[in-house]
Amino acid sequence: MPATKRMRAMLAKKPESEAPLPIPEAVAVLKTFPPTKFDQTIEIHVRLGIDPKQADQIVRGSLVLPHGIGKSKRVVVFAKGNLADDAKAAGAEEVGADELAKKIKEGWTDFDVCIAAPDMMGIVGPLGKVLGPRGLMPSPRAGTVTADIAKTVSEYKAGKVEFRNDPTGIVHAVVGKASFDATKLVDNIRAFIDHILSLQPGSVRGQYVKSISISGTMTPGVMVAA
């Protein structure tokens, strides 16, 4: 498919060389692309030198970026008693136990994050067939199975980023909005890269981070130096 006039104009603004740029320079290039009628999401894509088929080389986790991602996530929580009260006070859209599980089992998934108290996993476990394929299944490793419900809900409402490498070994994540100041985007991108570097599996040999690019919803990618 031939490139659109808009895409050709953006490609013309990219450096001729595909050599990775320092983060501030890469963001500056991204900022030269024409704006759209909506506030584009800025994403980062990190190609890792891992074997995605090896369980001990899976790279996943979550973090709160310095300046958030410009979007509040819809959060549901499995909890009871005081933890349920904490979840509601922190801003969770829906909090429950058996009745919430029944609603989800019937197909309701109108939320971005599912958090569960540890004693709720007996109820949540059977929902794996619904939540798993959508990346919504609570996990201790991702920090979504926790007794610190209030803090976790607050972090996700502020725009906590959750990620996991895809089957090709690439990690994709949101790092902000096109309307963010360049300095905020730089801070968020640097924080995300630093976090990925800190998660290098011990069994990985050779180059861990192979390439990094950033892009807007409707822009070409710009290569970034780690």
C-alpha positions in Angstrom: 0.0 0.0 0.0 1.5 3.4 -1.0 2.3 5.8 1.8 -0.2 8.6 2.3 0.7 12.2 1.7 0.7 12.8 5.5 3.0 9.8 6.1 5.4 10.9 3.3 5.6 14.3 4.9 6.5 12.8 8.3 9.0 10.4 6.8 10.7 13.4 5.2 11.2 14.9 8.7 13.0 11.8 10.0 16.8 11.7 9.9 18.2 10.0 6.8 20.2 7.7 9.0 18.3 5.0 11.0 21.0 5.3 13.7 19.5 5.4 17.2 19.2 8.9 18.7 19.7 10.1 22.3 16.2 10.2 24.0 15.9 14.1 23.8 16.8 14.1 20.1 14.4 11.3 19.3 11.5 13.1 21.2 12.4 16.3 19.3 12.0 14.4 16.0 8.6 13.0 17.2 7.5 16.5 18.1 8.2 17.8 14.5 5.5 15.4 13.1 2.2 17.2 12.2 -0.4 17.0 15.0 -3.7 15.2 14.6 -7.3 16.1 15.7 -6.8 13.9 18.7 -4.1 13.6 21.4 -2.0 10.7 20.1 -0.7 8.1 22.5 3.1 7.8 22.6 4.4 4.3 22.7 7.8 2.6 23.2 8.8 -0.7 21.6 11.8 -2.5 23.0 13.2 -5.5 21.1 15.0 -7.8 23.5 17.6 -10.5 23.0 15.6 -13.0 24.9 14.1 -16.4 24.1 10.3 -15.8 24.7 9.7 -19.6 24.8 11.9 -19.9 28.0 9.9 -19.2 31.1 13.0 -17.8 32.9 13.5 -15.2 30.2 10.0 -13.6 30.3 10.3 -9.9 30.9 7.2 -8.5 32.5 6.3 -6.0 35.3 4.8 -2.6 36.0 5.9 0.8 37.0 4.5 4.3 37.7 6.1 6.7 35.2 7.3 10.1 36.6 4.6 12.0 34.7 1.9 9.3 34.2 0.5 8.4 30.8 -2.2 11.0 30.5 -5.0 8.6 31.1 -6.8 7.2 34.1 -7.4 3.5 34.0 -10.7 1.7 34.8 -10.0 -0.6 37.8 -11.9 -3.4 39.3 -11.0 -5.1 42.5 -11.7 -8.5 44.1 -11.7 -7.8 47.9 -13.9 -7.9 50.9 -14.1 -6.2 54.3 -11.7 -3.3 54.9 -9.8 -4.0 51.7 -13.0 -3.5 49.7 -13.5 -0.2 51.5 -9.9 0.8 50.7 -10.4 0.0 47.1 -13.6 2.1 46.8 -11.9 5.0 48.6 -9.0 4.8 46.2 -11.3 5.1 43.2 -11.9 1.6 41.9 -14.8 1.5 39.5 -16.2 -1.8 40.8 -15.3 -3.8 43.9 -16.7 -7.3 44.8 -16.3 -11.0 45.2 -18.6 -13.8 44.0 -21.1 -11.4 42.3 -18.2 -9.6 40.5 -16.8 -13.0 39.4 -20.3 -14.0 38.0 -20.5 -10.8 36.0 -17.1 -11.3 34.5 -17.8 -15.0 33.8 -20.8 -13.8 31.8 -18.6 -11.7 29.6 -18.2 -8.3 31.2 -14.7 -6.9 30.7 -15.3 -3.2 30.5 -12.2 -2.3 32.5 -8.4 -1.9 32.1 -7.0 -3.5 35.2 -8.1 -6.3 37.6 -6.6 -6.3 41.1 -7.2 -9.0 43.7 -6.5 -9.4 47.4 -4.5 -12.7 48.0 -7.5 -14.4 49.7 -9.6 -13.8 46.6 -7.6 -15.9 44.2 -9.8 -18.9 44.8 -12.6 -16.9 43.3 -10.5 -15.2 40.6 -8.6 -18.3 39.4 -11.5 -19.8 37.5 -11.8 -16.6 35.5 -8.5 -17.2 33.7 -10.2 -18.2 30.5 -11.9 -14.8 30.3 -9.2 -12.6 31.8 -6.1 -14.3 30.6 -6.5 -13.8 26.8 -7.2 -10.1 27.5 -4.1 -9.6 29.7 -6.3 -8.8 32.7 -5.6 -11.8 35.0 -4.3 -10.6 38.4 -0.7 -11.7 39.0 1.7 -11.4 42.0 4.6 -10.8 39.6 2.7 -7.9 38.0 1.8 -6.5 41.4 -2.0 -7.0 40.8 -2.4 -9.6 43.5 -1.6 -7.6 46.6 -2.8 -6.8 50.2 -1.9 -3.2 49.6 -5.1 -2.5 47.7 -5.3 1.2 48.2 -1.8 2.0 47.0 -2.1 -0.3 43.9 -5.5 1.1 42.9 -4.2 4.7 43.3 -1.1 3.9 41.1 -3.2 2.4 38.3 -5.7 5.3 38.5 -2.6 7.6 38.1 -1.6 5.6 35.0 0.6 2.8 36.1 2.1 1.0 33.1 2.0 -2.8 33.0 4.0 -4.8 30.3 5.0 -8.2 29.1 7.1 -9.2 26.2 5.2 -10.5 23.2 5.9 -13.8 21.4 8.6 -12.2 19.3 10.5 -10.8 22.4 9.3 -7.2 22.0 8.0 -5.2 24.9 5.4 -2.5 24.1 4.2 0.2 26.5 2.5 3.6 26.6 4.8 6.4 27.8 2.6 9.4 27.5 0.6 11.6 25.1 1.7 13.8 22.2 0.5 16.8 24.2 3.1 16.2 26.9 6.1 18.6 27.1 9.2 17.1 25.6 10.9 17.0 29.0 8.1 14.9 30.5 8.2 12.5 27.6 12.0 12.2 27.9 11.7 11.5 31.7 9.0 8.9 31.1 11.0 7.1 28.3 14.2 7.2 30.3 12.4 5.7 33.4 10.9 2.9 31.3 14.2 2.0 29.6 16.0 2.0 32.9 13.4 -0.3 34.4 13.6 -2.7 31.5 17.4 -2.8 31.8 17.0 -3.6 35.5 14.9 -6.7 34.6 17.5 -8.5 32.5 17.1 -12.2 33.1 20.3 -13.9 34.4 20.1 -16.6 31.7 20.2 -14.1 28.8 23.5 -14.2 27.0 24.7 -11.7 24.5 23.0 -8.4 23.7 19.9 -7.9 26.0 18.4 -4.7 24.4 18.6 -5.0 20.6 16.7 -1.9 19.5 14.3 0.7 20.9 11.8 2.9 19.0 9.1 5.4 20.0 6.1 6.4 17.9 2.8 8.1 18.1 -0.5 6.5 17.2 -0.2 7.8 13.7 3.5 8.5 13.2 6.5 6.5 12.0 8.9 5.1 14.6 12.0 6.9 15.7 15.0 4.8 16.8 16.3 5.5 20.3 19.6 4.8 21.9 19.5 2.8 25.1 
